Each structure stands twice: as C-alpha cells, then as structure tokens.
Amino acid sequence: MSFLECVRISFRSIKANGLRSILTMLGIIIGVAAVIAMVAIGEGTSSSVASQINGLGSNLLIVAPGQATQGRVSLGAGSLNTLTLADAEAIAQKESVAGVAPSVNGRGQIVWGSNNYSSSLEGTTAAFPDVRNVEVAQGRFFTNFEVKQQFNVAVVGTEVVNNLFANSSTSPIGQTVQINRIPFTIIGVLKSQGSSGMTNNDDRILIPITTAMSRLTGGKNVGTIYVSAASSDQMDQAKLDITSTIRAQHNLRPTAADDFRITSQSDILSTAQQVSSSMTALLSGIAAISLIVGGIGVMNIMLVSVTERTREIGIRKAIGAKRSDILRQFLIEAVTLSLIGGVVGILFGVGAALVISKLGGMATSISLSPILYAFLTSSLVGVIFGVYPARKAAQLKPIDALRYE
C-alpha cells in the first residue's frame, strides 16, 4: 500500500472507534495544551517583569543599606543602615552620575474630609521623576526649594485619589489633607504605572524627604539612594564611583567590608528572568508528564487494535504483505492518532492562553516555538509508543493469525 492509502485506512480505523479514539487522544490533548499554556504564561510574565523593571528608571542603580552581623550571624539585608543625605549629595557630584534621588519609606494615613486611606509614604527629592522615570499627570512635582525648606506638599498616586476623591467632583490639586495628622497640600497626581511584582506603584504618597525625616519618620538615615547613570556605557564606572564615594563618606578602612550594597537593573532583571524561566520549565515539565501518559494510552489502544485485527493481518500477509508493510501501517495509525491529539491540544492551549490573558489578568505571550515543539513532540510520542504494537503486528505468523478467534 502507498503512504496515502495507509493514512486513509488510519483515519477510517479512528473513525470506526470514535469514542475510544477520543479517550485515547485525551492525554495527548491535555499534555500539549498544558505545555503551550504554561510556556505562554511564563514568557508573558517574563516580558511583563522585564518591562516593569526597565520602567523603574533610566540606567538605574539602587544603593541600599548593608547587613549587620552579631556573633558571626548575619542579621539580614538592610539591617545596617548608614546611608545619609550627605552620601547622596556626594554621589551627585560624580560625572558618571546623571541624577540622584534618596528615599525614606513608611506608611501614611491620609485623611480628607470624612474619607481616609492608608497608603505607602515615600520621602524623596525633586530629582525623583527623572531618576525613577515617573510622570506627573496633574499639577506638578515639588521643587528643590520646597525640599530644602521642608514644605508640607504631597504628590499622590491615582489609587490614593480614587479612594479619597471617588465620590467627589473636587479636583485633588490644591486640597489640604492630613497625613499622619499633619496637614499637607496636594500639588500633583502621578501618572498611572500599574504594579511591579507585589508593589502597586499607583498606591503611594510622595513628599519632600526633609519633611518626612523631620516630621514623620524622625530618622537621620535614608533607606535607599536611587542613582541614574549618565549612560548605559557608564554603569560600571558609576558603580565604582558610588562605591569609592560612600566608603570615603563613611571613613571605611581599605580592609573593611562595604556597609552598603549596589544593585543594577540588569541584576534585578537577570534574577527575575532566572526565576521565571525556572518556574516555566518546572510547570512545563509537569505538564509534559501528561504527554507520557497519553503515549501510554496510544500504545495500549494500538495493542488492542492489533488483537482485534489479527485475522486481517493474517489475510494481508497471506496475499503478499511484507512485515515492513504491516509495521508501517500500524505505525502510521499510531502517529496519526497522536498528531490529531496534538493539533487539537494546540488549539486548546492557544485558546486557554488567550482566556487566561483576558479573564485572569495575567500576561501571556504566544510564540511559534512552543507550538512547533508540541507538534513535533506529539509526533514523537506516536512513533515511540507505536513501535512496539506495530512490531508485534508485523511479527505475527500468517497461519497463526488466520486461526485466531
């Protein structure tokens, strides 16, 4: 028989046992669909995280407190906070640095009229919008003069506005609110940035860092110093300049360890992508187990088919069919069964990814490579798990097959 004739007989056999064929293909369908959906979610999440990290700022470097030790036991990152405003001012003098925005963080209860809302409170400087790639949608950002004079002004996120002024037609610009029982004037509303990881960038209140340190947090140290390098080519030089500057500011001996740590966008992005890739590989591996289960189902049903068609095999061998003809026939049937399951699984997987993106709010990215991978894998499953039944059919002796009842 020709190849096309073998394929035609395969479809006829599958159609003759429709329900059994569907149940056999179910494992392949589920496995292929799960792999495509998991890879789409993983790639979409990775792209979303990369976009959010790149949106943190241009050529961003993050200087954070180091970790203290007690009895040779580390107390964790951030436990040794020695960063100051003077450190930020010294860093800003370096040629490799384009901008510096020190920051202190806390929580603020903001009250307007009978409405109140708890939000993230961050004290910073006028350089914050440029360093952190933040835009003001309404009003303006506070100035260096307002920071120096410790003005009680605030720039709020859209989430804060929605919770305080949702039922009012009043513009938030110019309104006086109470932040931790201290009056502040809202001078600006930030453009919506959405969430990055577990942080909602729209749910925050920005005030001058000097005001925050003197009237709200009461501390003398800053929690983080955000630094924008002059260019991407000067990131390494900026790191060196920041390190030497802070060590000099803190009078650290040459043999002493740094009491701070510097993280770049590329470091954060690399870590996030490694985690995302590992999770995608893990989930895809778990989903791929369904393909193995589906392959076992294909082998099982082909063994049943060989048993049911033993007399047919005997007749075909008696009229001249060779072992290779019988082997090819049953192998093509197994591959056809797997390919149909693979195609249906691809459709279900793409559909599931689209539904998750629309209804689940998760970022997905459908690419051609996982679809080709799923298609080739389903073909391979048919070949691997179809070989044994096909060999068993090909090795039947004509006389024994004709006598089979």
Buried (B, 14 or more C-beta within 10 A) or exposed (E): BEEEEBBEBBEEBBEEBEEEBBEBBBBBBBBBBBBBBBBBBBBBBBBBBBEBBBBBBBBBBBBBBBBBEEEEEEEEEBEBBBBBBEBBEBBBEBEBBBBBBBBBBBEBEBBBEEBEBEBBBBBBBBBBBBBBBBEBEBBEBBBEEBBEEBBBBBBBBBBBBEBBBEEEEEEBBEBEBBBBEEEBEBBBBBBEBEEBEEEBBBBBBBBBBBBBBBBBBEBEBBBBBBBBBBEEEBBEBBBBBBBEBBBEBBEBEEEEEEBBBBBBBEEBBEEBBEEBEEBBEEBBEEBBEBBBBBBEBBBEBBBBBBEEBBEEBBBBBEEEBEEEBBBBBBBBBBBBBBBBBBBBBBBBBBEBBBEBBEEEEBBBBBEEEBBEBBBEBBBBBBBBBBBBBBBBBBEBEBEEBBEEE
